[in-house]
Protein backbone atom coordinates (compact mmCIF):
# COMPACT_ATOMS: atom_id res chain seq x y z
CA UNK A 1 0.00 0.00 0.00
CA UNK A 2 2.88 2.35 0.79
CA UNK A 3 4.07 2.00 -2.86
CA UNK A 4 0.78 3.44 -4.15
CA UNK A 5 0.66 6.47 -1.82
CA UNK A 6 3.43 9.02 -2.37
CA UNK A 7 5.10 10.36 0.74
CA UNK A 8 4.37 14.03 1.33
CA UNK A 9 4.81 16.51 4.13
CA UNK A 10 1.01 16.64 4.46
CA UNK A 11 0.78 12.93 5.25
CA UNK A 12 3.44 13.28 7.98
CA UNK A 13 1.49 15.86 9.96
CA UNK A 14 -1.22 13.51 11.35
CA UNK A 15 1.49 11.15 12.51
CA UNK A 16 3.15 13.94 14.51
CA UNK A 17 -0.19 14.82 16.09
CA UNK A 18 -0.67 11.21 17.22
CA UNK A 19 2.81 11.11 18.71
CA UNK A 20 2.12 14.28 20.71
CA UNK A 21 -1.00 12.81 22.27
CA UNK A 22 0.82 9.64 23.22
CA UNK A 23 3.72 11.45 24.90
CA UNK A 24 3.47 11.48 28.72
CA UNK A 25 2.22 14.81 30.09
CA UNK A 26 5.52 15.76 31.68
CA UNK A 27 5.86 19.01 29.79
CA UNK A 28 3.31 21.41 28.35
CA UNK A 29 3.09 21.94 24.62
CA UNK A 30 5.05 25.19 24.09
CA UNK A 31 2.70 28.13 23.51
CA UNK A 32 3.87 29.88 20.38
CA UNK A 33 4.77 33.53 20.11
CA UNK A 34 1.98 36.01 19.46
CA UNK A 35 1.95 39.49 17.98
CA UNK A 36 0.25 40.80 21.16
CA UNK A 37 2.85 39.31 23.50
CA UNK A 38 4.92 41.78 25.47
CA UNK A 39 7.15 39.04 26.91
CA UNK A 40 8.21 35.92 24.99
CA UNK A 41 10.35 33.09 26.33
CA UNK A 42 11.69 30.67 23.74
CA UNK A 43 13.46 27.57 25.06
CA UNK A 44 14.85 29.42 28.09
CA UNK A 45 17.13 27.29 30.27
CA UNK A 46 19.44 27.80 33.22
CA UNK A 47 21.67 24.84 33.98
CA UNK A 48 24.25 24.50 36.74
CA UNK A 49 26.33 21.68 35.35
CA UNK A 50 24.01 18.68 35.27
CA UNK A 51 21.36 20.45 37.40
CA UNK A 52 18.60 21.81 35.19
CA UNK A 53 17.08 24.55 37.35
CA UNK A 54 15.10 25.85 34.35
CA UNK A 55 14.78 23.62 31.32
CA UNK A 56 13.60 24.76 27.87
CA UNK A 57 10.73 26.95 29.06
CA UNK A 58 8.62 28.55 26.33
CA UNK A 59 5.58 30.76 26.87
CA UNK A 60 4.22 34.22 26.13
CA UNK A 61 2.70 36.89 28.35
CA UNK A 62 0.17 39.05 26.56
CA UNK A 63 0.30 42.83 26.72
CA UNK A 64 -1.79 44.09 29.64
CA UNK A 65 -2.33 40.60 31.09
CA UNK A 66 -2.32 39.50 34.72
CA UNK A 67 -0.22 36.35 34.40
CA UNK A 68 0.80 34.00 37.21
CA UNK A 69 3.77 31.65 37.43
CA UNK A 70 3.16 28.86 39.94
CA UNK A 71 4.51 25.47 40.89
CA UNK A 72 5.42 23.32 43.91
CA UNK A 73 8.48 24.10 46.03
CA UNK A 74 11.70 23.64 44.08
CA UNK A 75 9.95 23.98 40.72
CA UNK A 76 12.32 26.73 39.53
CA UNK A 77 9.90 29.66 39.75
CA UNK A 78 12.20 32.13 41.49
CA UNK A 79 15.11 31.09 39.31
CA UNK A 80 13.09 31.68 36.15
CA UNK A 81 11.92 34.99 37.60
CA UNK A 82 15.54 36.02 38.07
CA UNK A 83 16.33 35.07 34.50
CA UNK A 84 13.36 37.06 33.17
CA UNK A 85 14.31 40.08 35.27
CA UNK A 86 17.98 39.90 34.26
CA UNK A 87 19.53 39.08 37.64
CA UNK A 88 20.73 35.74 36.21
CA UNK A 89 21.71 34.94 32.66
CA UNK A 90 20.06 32.10 30.74
CA UNK A 91 22.38 29.36 29.55
CA UNK A 92 20.17 28.73 26.51
CA UNK A 93 17.11 30.18 24.79
CA UNK A 94 15.96 33.71 23.99
CA UNK A 95 13.92 36.33 25.86
CA UNK A 96 12.07 39.09 24.00
CA UNK A 97 10.49 42.06 25.72
CA UNK A 98 8.39 44.68 23.92
CA UNK A 99 9.64 43.37 20.58
CA UNK A 100 13.34 43.52 21.53
CA UNK A 101 15.70 40.65 22.25
CA UNK A 102 16.85 41.31 25.83
CA UNK A 103 18.54 37.96 26.44
CA UNK A 104 21.95 39.57 26.91
CA UNK A 105 20.65 42.66 28.77
CA UNK A 106 21.33 43.00 32.49
CA UNK A 107 18.77 43.84 35.15
CA UNK A 108 19.31 47.60 34.95
CA UNK A 109 18.93 47.66 31.18
CA UNK A 110 15.67 45.69 31.36
CA UNK A 111 14.37 48.03 34.08
CA UNK A 112 15.12 51.05 31.91
CA UNK A 113 13.24 49.34 29.08
CA UNK A 114 10.18 49.05 31.36
CA UNK A 115 10.58 45.56 32.87
CA UNK A 116 10.66 46.17 36.64
CA UNK A 117 10.87 43.57 39.39
CA UNK A 118 10.00 43.49 43.08
CA UNK A 119 11.63 41.05 45.49
CA UNK A 120 10.53 38.56 48.14
CA UNK A 121 12.18 40.70 50.83
CA UNK A 122 11.67 44.43 51.14
CA UNK A 123 14.51 46.60 49.88
CA UNK A 124 13.55 49.94 51.42
CA UNK A 125 15.51 52.62 53.28
CA UNK A 126 13.97 52.14 56.72
CA UNK A 127 15.63 55.22 58.23
CA UNK A 128 14.14 57.55 55.60
CA UNK A 129 10.60 58.83 55.32
CA UNK A 130 8.06 57.14 53.10
CA UNK A 131 8.01 60.02 50.62
CA UNK A 132 11.81 60.18 50.50
CA UNK A 133 11.93 56.51 49.49
CA UNK A 134 9.63 57.21 46.55
CA UNK A 135 11.48 60.43 45.69
CA UNK A 136 14.68 58.44 45.20
CA UNK A 137 12.91 56.19 42.72
CA UNK A 138 11.40 59.16 40.88
CA UNK A 139 14.81 60.82 40.69
CA UNK A 140 16.33 57.65 39.27
CA UNK A 141 13.79 57.60 36.46
CA UNK A 142 13.79 61.29 35.58
CA UNK A 143 17.51 61.82 36.12
CA UNK A 144 17.11 64.99 38.20
CA UNK A 145 19.41 65.09 41.26
CA UNK A 146 17.37 64.74 44.44
CA UNK A 147 18.32 66.55 47.67
CA UNK A 148 17.34 66.17 51.28
CA UNK A 149 16.78 69.93 51.39
CA UNK A 150 14.26 70.74 48.63
CA UNK A 151 15.16 73.47 46.15
CA UNK A 152 12.74 75.34 43.90
CA UNK A 153 11.99 73.73 40.56
CA UNK A 154 13.10 70.18 39.94
CA UNK A 155 13.05 68.96 43.56
CA UNK A 156 9.54 70.31 44.01
CA UNK A 157 8.41 68.42 40.93
CA UNK A 158 9.96 65.24 42.29
CA UNK A 159 8.08 65.71 45.56
CA UNK A 160 4.80 66.32 43.74
CA UNK A 161 5.26 63.21 41.62
CA UNK A 162 6.19 61.16 44.68
CA UNK A 163 3.01 62.20 46.48
CA UNK A 164 0.96 61.18 43.44
CA UNK A 165 2.42 57.66 43.64
CA UNK A 166 1.78 57.47 47.39
CA UNK A 167 -1.80 58.54 46.80
CA UNK A 168 -2.16 55.73 44.25
CA UNK A 169 -1.07 53.08 46.77
CA UNK A 170 -2.99 54.50 49.73
CA UNK A 171 -0.02 55.83 51.72
CA UNK A 172 -0.30 59.58 51.21
CA UNK A 173 -1.23 60.06 54.88
CA UNK A 174 1.97 58.23 55.89
CA UNK A 175 4.29 60.28 53.67
CA UNK A 176 6.31 61.82 56.52
CA UNK A 177 6.44 58.63 58.58
CA UNK A 178 9.75 56.80 58.83
CA UNK A 179 9.64 53.76 56.59
CA UNK A 180 10.79 51.58 59.49
CA UNK A 181 7.54 52.35 61.32
CA UNK A 182 5.36 50.85 58.59
CA UNK A 183 3.74 47.44 58.97
CA UNK A 184 4.83 44.61 56.70
CA UNK A 185 1.77 45.06 54.50
CA UNK A 186 2.34 48.82 54.26
CA UNK A 187 5.93 48.23 53.20
CA UNK A 188 4.64 46.04 50.39
CA UNK A 189 2.28 48.85 49.40
CA UNK A 190 5.22 51.24 49.38
CA UNK A 191 7.16 48.89 47.12
CA UNK A 192 4.32 49.10 44.62
CA UNK A 193 4.66 52.89 44.84
CA UNK A 194 8.37 52.57 44.04
CA UNK A 195 7.49 50.39 41.07
CA UNK A 196 4.98 52.94 39.78
CA UNK A 197 7.66 55.62 40.11
CA UNK A 198 9.74 53.71 37.57
CA UNK A 199 7.04 54.09 34.88
CA UNK A 200 7.04 50.35 34.10
CA UNK A 201 5.47 48.63 31.13
CA UNK A 202 5.56 45.29 32.95
CA UNK A 203 5.95 44.46 36.65
CA UNK A 204 7.33 41.21 38.07
CA UNK A 205 5.95 40.56 41.57
CA UNK A 206 8.00 37.97 43.46
CA UNK A 207 5.83 36.43 46.23
CA UNK A 208 4.33 39.80 47.25
CA UNK A 209 1.96 38.33 49.86
CA UNK A 210 4.66 36.42 51.76
CA UNK A 211 4.35 37.10 55.48
CA UNK A 212 1.12 39.09 55.18
CA UNK A 213 -1.92 38.64 57.36
CA UNK A 214 -5.24 37.79 55.70
CA UNK A 215 -6.36 41.43 55.95
CA UNK A 216 -3.10 42.70 54.45
CA UNK A 217 -3.39 40.17 51.64
CA UNK A 218 -6.89 41.43 50.83
CA UNK A 219 -5.68 45.03 50.72
CA UNK A 220 -2.75 44.09 48.54
CA UNK A 221 -4.99 42.24 46.06
CA UNK A 222 -7.24 45.29 45.90
CA UNK A 223 -4.18 47.43 45.17
CA UNK A 224 -2.94 45.18 42.35
CA UNK A 225 -6.41 45.24 40.80
CA UNK A 226 -6.24 49.05 40.61
CA UNK A 227 -3.03 49.08 38.55
CA UNK A 228 -3.46 50.57 35.05
CA UNK A 229 -5.03 48.11 32.61
CA UNK A 230 -2.21 48.66 30.12
CA UNK A 231 0.41 47.63 32.70
CA UNK A 232 1.33 43.95 32.37
CA UNK A 233 1.76 41.95 35.59
CA UNK A 234 3.67 38.68 36.06
CA UNK A 235 3.37 37.29 39.58
CA UNK A 236 5.03 34.41 41.41
CA UNK A 237 3.02 33.53 44.49
CA UNK A 238 2.43 30.51 46.76
CA UNK A 239 -1.00 31.77 47.84
CA UNK A 240 -3.00 30.07 45.11
CA UNK A 241 -6.27 31.69 46.10
CA UNK A 242 -4.64 35.07 45.50
CA UNK A 243 -3.24 33.84 42.19
CA UNK A 244 -6.58 32.61 40.90
CA UNK A 245 -8.34 35.78 41.92
CA UNK A 246 -5.87 38.02 40.06
CA UNK A 247 -4.61 35.94 37.14
CA UNK A 248 -6.12 35.80 33.67
CA UNK A 249 -3.53 33.26 32.54
CA UNK A 250 -1.26 30.84 34.38
CA UNK A 251 1.97 28.97 33.67
CA UNK A 252 2.97 26.02 35.86
CA UNK A 253 6.52 24.79 36.45
CA UNK A 254 7.63 21.48 37.93
CA UNK A 255 11.27 20.40 38.19
CA UNK A 256 12.28 23.34 36.01
CA UNK A 257 9.94 22.46 33.15
CA UNK A 258 6.73 24.03 31.93
CA UNK A 259 3.96 21.45 32.49
CA UNK A 260 0.87 23.62 31.90
CA UNK A 261 -0.08 26.97 30.42
CA UNK A 262 -3.56 28.38 30.00
CA UNK A 263 -6.51 29.98 31.74
CA UNK A 264 -7.05 29.41 35.47
CA UNK A 265 -9.92 27.04 34.66
CA UNK A 266 -7.73 24.99 32.32
CA UNK A 267 -4.91 24.80 34.85
CA UNK A 268 -7.26 23.71 37.65
CA UNK A 269 -8.33 20.69 35.59
CA UNK A 270 -4.88 19.79 34.26
CA UNK A 271 -3.87 16.29 35.37
CA UNK A 272 -0.13 17.04 35.25
CA UNK A 273 -0.65 19.96 37.62
CA UNK A 274 -2.59 17.78 40.07
CA UNK A 275 0.18 15.21 40.02
CA UNK A 276 2.86 17.87 40.53
CA UNK A 277 1.11 19.31 43.58
CA UNK A 278 -0.50 16.23 45.09
CA UNK A 279 1.39 13.25 43.70
CA UNK A 280 -1.78 11.73 42.25
CA UNK A 281 -4.63 12.74 40.01
CA UNK A 282 -7.60 10.41 40.59
CA UNK A 283 -10.11 10.76 43.39
CA UNK A 284 -8.66 13.93 44.94
CA UNK A 285 -10.38 17.02 46.22
CA UNK A 286 -10.40 20.13 43.99
CA UNK A 287 -6.87 21.53 43.91
CA UNK A 288 -7.77 25.22 44.01
CA UNK A 289 -10.43 27.25 45.73
CA UNK A 290 -12.93 28.42 43.14
CA UNK A 291 -15.66 30.30 44.98
CA UNK A 292 -16.00 34.05 45.30
CA UNK A 293 -13.12 36.30 46.35
CA UNK A 294 -12.37 34.76 49.71
CA UNK A 295 -8.84 33.92 50.73
CA UNK A 296 -8.15 30.77 52.67
N, C-alpha and C positions, 0 to 999 in steps of 0.2 A: 504493500500500500504506500510505503514511503517513497517508492520510485515514481508513483503517479502524481504525488503532490509536491510541487517545488517548494524548497525551503525559502522562506521570506522572513523579514524582520517582523511583519505583522503576525505571523503564526507563532513567533517566539514570545510575544507579549502575554498571552493567556497563561503560558507555562510559568512565567515569572510571577504572575499574580497568585497562582496556586502555591508556589514555593513560599511566598510571603505569608500566606494564611497558615501554612504548616509549620512555620518557624516558631519556636517557643516564644512566649511574650516576655522576653527578658529586656527588650529595648523597644521604645516607641518608634513607629515609623517617622523618620525625620520630617517635620513640617517644612515645606519649601518656602523660599523667600517670597515676599509680597511687596508690591509697589507701595503699600501703605505702612510698611514696617519702618519704625524708627530705629530699632535695634535688631540686628541679624547675627546669629551665631551659626557658623558653618564648620562642623567637625572640630569644635574647640576641645582641646585636651590639655591637661597638666599632669605630667608624669614625674615622679621622683624615683628614678631608676626603674625598678620593676613595679613600683606602687603606682597605680593609675587612680589618682585622686579625682580627676575629671577625665572622662573618656569619650571622645568623639560626640560631643553634645551639639545638637543642631535644633534651633527653634527661633522663631521671630516674636517680637513684641510690637504690637500695632501702635501707631501714633495715637496718643491720648488714652491708651488702655490703662486699666488697673490690673496688673498681671502679678500672680504669686508664684514663687518658687518654693516648693515644699519637698519633704522627704524625711525618712527616719534619721535618727542620730547617726552620724558618720557617713551620710549619703554624698557629701561633697558640696553642699549648698553654699556654705560660707567661702569655701575655696573658689567655687565658680563665681561667686559674687565679687571676690577680690580680683579675679581675672577680668571680669566685665568692667569693674571700676578702674583697673589699671594698676592696682597695688602689686599684683603678681603677673608675670608674663606667661602667656600660653606657650606650651611646647609644640603645639600643632594647631592647625585650623585658623580661621579668619573671623574677625569681629568688625562689623560695620555699624556705624552710628550716624544717623541723619545723612545717609548716602555716602559717607566717607569711611574708608578703611582705617580704623584706629588701632589695629592689632599691635603696632609697634609704638603707639603713643603711651606716655606715662600717665599717672593719675592726674597730675596738674593739667596736662594738655587736654585730657578728656573733660575735666571740670570746666576749663575755659571754653570748651566746645558745647557745654550745656549738660554734661552727664555728671551729676553730683551725687555723692554717696554719704549716708549717715553711718554710724558705727554702733556696735552692740553696747559699748560703754561710752558714756558722755565724755566729750572733749571740749569742755567749757572752761573759761577763766573764772574760777569760783570766787576770787578776791575782787573781781570787778563787778560793776553794776550790770543789770540785765540789758539796759540800753547800750552800754559800752561794748558788751559782747557782740550785739548786732551791728553796731557802728563799725567795728573792725571788719566784719564780713562785707558790709557795704563799701567800705574804703577799698578793700581788696578787689572788688568788682569794678568800681568806677575809677580806681587809680588815683584818687585824691588823697594826699597825706592827711591822716586823722590825728588830732591832738587832744590831750586830756583837758586842755583849756581852750574852749571853743573860740574861734575867730570868726569875724563876719564873712559871709559868702559861702565858700565850699563846705566848711565844717557845719554850718547851720543847715545846709542842704542834706548833709549826711545824717544829722540828727533827725530831721524831718522824715527822711526816708526810713530810718530805723524805727521811728515810732509807728509808721504805717505798717511795717512788718509785724511789730508787736501787737498792734491792734488786730491784725489778721489772725494771729494765733491766740488771742485772748489774754495777753499779758501786759497790755498797756498800763494797767493800774499797778503793775509791779516793776515798772521801768527803772526806778531809782533804788530798788532793792538789790542787795548784794546777791549775786548768782548762787553763792553757797547757802543762802537761806531758803532757796526754792526746794519744794518737794521733788521726789524723783519724777513724778508725772509732769510737773511744771518744767523741769529741766528738759524733758523730751519735747514738750511744747516749744521751748526756746530753741531747741535744735532745728525744729521745723522752720522757725523764724529765720535762723541762720541760713538754712537751705533756700528759702524764698529770697533772701538778700543776694544770693548768687545768681538770680535770674535763670534758673535751670529750665532746660527743655524736658529732661527726664531725671527723676529722683530714684535712687536706690536706697530703700529702707532695710537696714539689717537688724532684724529682731527688735523692732521698736517698742513692743509691749513687754519686753523682758523685765521682770521685777515690779511691774505695775500691779496695783490693786484692781479689783473688778471695776470700781468707779473710775479710776484713772484710765483704764483700758477703754471704757465707754467714751470718755471725753476725747481720748486720742483718736478713736475711730470716727467720731463726729468731726474732728479737725481734718483728718485725711479726706473725708467726703466733701469738705468745703474747698479743697484745692482746685485751681482752675481746670476746667474740663480739657483744655488743650495740653496740660502738663501730664506727661506719661509717668506712671508709677510702677516700679518693680519692687516687690516686697518679699523678704525672707522672714518667715515667722513660724514659731512652733504652735502658737495658739490657732488651731485650725478653725475654730468658730469665727475668730476675727478674720482669718483669710477668706472664708467663704461668704462673709458678709461684704467684704470690700472688693474681692476679685471678680473680674469679668472673664478671665482666662487663667489657667493654671498649668504649670509644668512640674513634673514630679521626677526627682532623682532618687536612685538607689544604687549604692556602690559605685558612684561616680558616673552612672549612665542615665540617660533620659529614658524613663519607662512609660511615661504618659504625658500627653499634652492636649488640652482641650478646654471646654467649658467646665465650670464647677460640677454641673450635673453629670457630664461624661466622666470626669475623674472620680466622682463618688462611686460610680458603677464599674469602674475598671478593675478587673480581676487581678492584674499585676500589682496595682496599688494596694489592694487588700492584702495580698500576700506579703508585700514589702513591709507593711505596717503591723500585720497581725500574724503572719506566718502561715495563714491558711485562707481559703476563700469561700468554702461552702459552710452554710449553716451558722454564719456569724451575724452579730448585731450590726445595724448600719454603722459605717465607719465614721461618718461626720454628722454633726447636728444639722438639721435642715429646717427647723421651724423658727419663724420670726426673726428678731434681731437680738435675741438673748445671747448672753455669753456664759458658758459653763464655768 
